[in-house]
């Protein structure tokens, strides 16, 4: 398994767990916008706390945004 495959597998596992947690929180009354806001704050904090530099943290955040925009474009 290549490093890229391992990274995708890890990313996919985390994403699936976050979906499970968000569904559980929704059942407990947390709104979608509250979950989105909390997750965005967590993403920014985690990126800046763990990345080797602020530039790399911004790269992680912006690459996630770009990936979503590309999916939106592909869906049209």
Secondary structure, DSSP 8 states (H G I E B T S, - for coil): --HHHHHHHHHHHHHHHHHHHHHHHHHTT--HHHHHHHHHHHHHHHHHHHSSSHHHHHHHHHHHHHHHHHHHHHH-
